[in-house]
């Protein structure tokens, strides 16, 4: 009886306002969750190859940071690649940027060349069908059917 001091009309008005505000809040949260569920990038995050030889950091802005440890002896290299994704067909196309290879090779002081980088990333720069099952990403090459499996970090 603290609210509106036994005034039934004021209590009724307050109750309607509380109900309206909570209903609007529930609808806004539901819209947010549905939008996030259906528009989010299912591949976004950091993925590691089963044998830990390849690490993919997929970002929502259309870039992938690939860390390849086998380019040169005792040297791990991080390369930025671009990708396009088709959610309906569940495909991802990863493309290399030649200027990025050139910059990284120049910074290496002769430890590896552009050709070494291209060869190390040759298996990644193509079009894949993707499948995400809980914490596991499977990329299947469209042309030859080779599969790569990654685990989410």
Number of C-alpha atoms within 10 A of each C-alpha: 7 5 10 13 9 10 10 11 10 13 15 12 12 14 12 12 12 11 12 12 11 12 12 11 12 12 11 11 12 12 12 11 12 11 11 11 11 9 10 11 15 15 19 16 14 17 22 20 17 13 8 12 12 19 22 24 18 22 16 13 11 13 16 23 16 21 19 20 17 15 20 15 9 8 13 14 18 16 18 18 22 17 19 14 18 11 12 6 9 12 19 20 16 18 18 18 12 11 10 14 19 14 11 18 19 14 10 12 9 8 13 18 18 17 13 16 21 17 12 18 20 11 11 21 16 16 19 23 18 24 16 16 9 8 10 16 20 17 20 19 20 14 9 7 11 11 14 16 17 22 18 18 11
